[in-house]
């Protein structure tokens, strides 16, 4: 359990690519189709959202859907075979990794055609939290072109102009992703929504700078796949919108793109304990319905873990 939490914390952090331009509110969902389009998904590693898709003649590909990354990513092996990769623009993301930008065409998630878009081609095997065999990660640049509902009970993603929910909170798009304002024990926390983390992940340096008092770290300290020390604690009564959340929290070192000084970390969709989560990109709102059967949610996560 500990290893899974720590590994998935690294997932969202590694998705940051500040060397590329950030995405914007590009599409007007009000002009989208009224009939919802459906994409089946499976839960893997307990909480990651995995869908099947195709790129041209390449079928039965596995993709993660991550609302915590601004740019869609394609595994470099597949990107090199993409007929559009010949004119790729190379950009150095770090001292040890070379990324390219490729034009993604003829892309389907499930049976739903996706918009033509330039994506990042990179070696996903270097990201410890990404399961082996994943062809890419679908990010906000594709998701925000219509409103999105993730239905955990039906195990489907709905692309539709209609959104609603029992709870709601404003969302703001920045260079790191979709940010929400939360509050924990009187401490305002601006967090990035993510499906790539299982616990609330807080920036170690920023927690220290704001003198935020953490609960007793009875679980002790652990090390993630990069050898980074991370402490785990129980996070009670985290307030988001009109809801109080109880979840696990971790503290670790993080790197952020420029302009993200106010961000404190990541908030997993898992923490909402919802049966349905919706993103309304036109109204810039997050909606969610509380789960009426927590046992069903647990069953979904358990089934996903067994499949892996």
N, C-alpha and C positions, 0 to 999 in steps of 0.2 A: 504493500500500500504506500509506504513512504517513498520508495523508489519511483512509483508511478506518479506521485504528486510532484516530486522534484523534477523528474524528466519532462513532464508536461509544462512545468513552469518555464523550462528552457524553450519549449516550442514557440510560445508567443514572442519571447524576447528575440529569438533568432530570426523571426519573420521581419524584423525592422530592417529597412533598406533606405536610410536617409539620403543616399546618393542619387536616388531617383526622385522625380517630382511627385508630390502627394496627389491623391485623388480629390475630386470636388463633387459637389452635388450636381451631377451631370444630367440626370434624367428626370422627367416629370412623370411620376407614377400615375397621375390623373389621366394621362394620355395613353396609358398602357391598356392591354386587353382587359375586359371586365371578367372574362372567364378565367379562373385560376389555373395555372399550369402546375403539375405535380411532379416531384422528384423523390422517389423512394430513397431512404437511407438506412444505414445500420449504425449501431453504437459499437465502437471498438475501443479497447483499453479502458472500458468503463464509462467514457464520456465523449470521446472524439466522434465527430459526425463524418461518416464515410459514405460517399455516393459512387455509383458506377457511371462511366461516361465513355465518349469516343472522340477521337480527333482524326477526321478523314477515315482512312482505312484501318486505323488502329482502334480496335474495339475492346470492350470489357476492361477498360482502364479504371484504376481506383484513385479517387480524389478525396481529400479532406476538405470540408467546408469550415473556414475559420473567419469569424467576424472580427477577429483581433489583428488582422494584417491588412494594410491598405492595398497591397498589390498581389495579384494572382501570380503563382509560381508554377513553373513546369520543370520536371526533372531534366537535367542537362542531357542525359542519354536520349530521351525522347525529343528534346529540343533540337538536338543535332540531326535527327532524322526528319524533322519537320521541313518540308520543302520550302518554307518561308524563312528558314534560319540563315540563308546564304548572305543576307545583307544585315546581319545582326550588328547592333551597336554595343561594343564591349565596354563594360564599366567595372572598375575594380572596387569591390565591396569591402575587402579587408586584405590584410597582408597575405592570407593563406587561401583566399577564395576568389575566383574570377567568375563574374556573372555576365550574362548577355541578355539583351532585350530582343525578343522575337515576336513576330506577328502571328497570333493564334487565330486560325480560320477553321471552319467546318467543325466546330466544337459543340458537342451535345452533352448535357448532364441528364441522365436517364434518357428520355426521348425528347427532351426540351432543347431546341437550338439556342445557343448563347450568342451574344453579340461578338463581332470581330473586334479584337482588342490586342494591344501590345502587352506582353507579359514578361516576367523575369524568368530566364532559364538558368538554373543553378543546380548544384549537386545536393539533392535532398538526403543522400546517405550520410552527409556530414552533420545532419541535424539529429541528435540522439533521440528526440522524442517522436520523430516521424517513423511510423511503422515501415518495415521493409516492404518494397513492392509498390509503394504509393507513387503515382505518376505526377501528381501535382497538388497544389493547395489553392482552392478557390477563395479569393479575397474580396474586399469591399468594392474594388473597381468594377467587378462583374455584378456583385450582389445588389449594389445601390441603384442599378438601372431600373429597378422595380421594387415595390414593397415585398417583404419576405416574411413568411410565417413558418416557424419550425414547430411542427406538431410531434411531440415526443410519444404520444399514445398511438397515433396512426403511423408513426415513423415515416413521415412525409414532409418535404419542404414544399410549401405553396408559394408560387410567385403570383401575386394578385394585388390589385389596387386597394383592396379592402383590408383593413386591420382594426382590431379592437382587443379589449382585455379588461380583466378585473382590476389590475394595477397598471400604473403608467409612470413614466419618468422622461424628462427631456433628454435628448442625445445631441451631442455636438461632435462634428467631424473635424479632426485635426491630423497632423502628420503621422500620428501613432495609431489612429483608428477612431472608434466611436467612444467618446467619453461621456460618463454620467457623474453627477454630483451625489455623493452619499455622505453619511455622517456616522461616526462610530465613537460613542462615549464623549460627545462634544467636539470631536475632531473632524473637520470637513475633509473628505477624501475624494479627490477627483480620480476616477478609475476608468481604465479601458475595458470595455466588454470583450470577452473572449470565449471561444469554444475550445481553445487549445490548452487551457489550464483547468485543473480540478479543484484547486484551493485559491482563495484570495491571495494574490502575490503582491507584497509591499516592498518598495524600494528601501533597502537597508539604510543608505545614507540619508535619504529624505525623512525617514522615520526618526532617525537620530537628530537631524537638524531641527525638526519641529518638536522635539522632546515628547514624542507620543509614547505614553506608558503602555507597554505590552503586558499581557497576563503572564503568570509564571510559565516558563518554558519547560514544563515537566517532561515533555517528550525528548528533550535534549536537542543536540545539534547533529545533523546528518550531512552527507556530502552528495551532491548531484553528479551527473555524468562528466562534468568538467572539473570536479574536485572542489566546487564552491560550497562553503559551509552555509547551511540553511537551517533555520529554526522553525519548528512547527508548534502552533498553539490553537486553542479554540477561540473563535471570534463570535461573540454573542451580541445580538441586538444591533447589527449593522443596518442602518435605516436607508432605504432607497425608495423615493417617492412616498407612498403611503403604506409601505410594507416594512416589517422588521425581519431581518434574515439572521439565521444562525448557521455558521459554516466553519470550516477549517481555514487557517491562515498560515502563510509562510513569509519569511523575510529573507531577502537575498540581494546581492549586488545586481544592478541593472544598467544597461546602456540605453539612452533615449535619443531620438532625433532632435535637432535644434527646434526651439519653440515649444518644447514640452516640459518646461520647468515646473509647472503646477501639477503635473501628473504624479500620482503616488504609487500606481501599480495596476494590477489587472483584477477584474471581477468576472469570475466564470459564470456562464449561463446556468451551470449546475447549481449555483448558490441560490438562484431564484426558486428552486424546487417547483418548477412549473410544468404543467402538462402542455402548455402552448406558449410560445414566445414570438412576438411580432415586431418587426422594424418598419416604421412608417417614415420613409425618407422624404416624403413631401411635407409632412407635419413636423418632422424631426422629433419623433417620439418613439419610446420603447413601451410596448404593451406586453403584459403577461397574465396568464390565468394560473392561480394556485392549484397545485395537484390535489385532487380529491381522493387519490388512492396512492399513498406513498409507496405501498408495497408493489404496485405496478411499475413505478419508476425504478425501484430497486431491482425488479425482475428484468427490466430492459437493460440496465447496466450490467447485471450478472450474465445475461445472455451474450452481451457484447464481449465481455471478458472471456467467456468460454470459447467464442469463435476465434479469439486470438491465441 
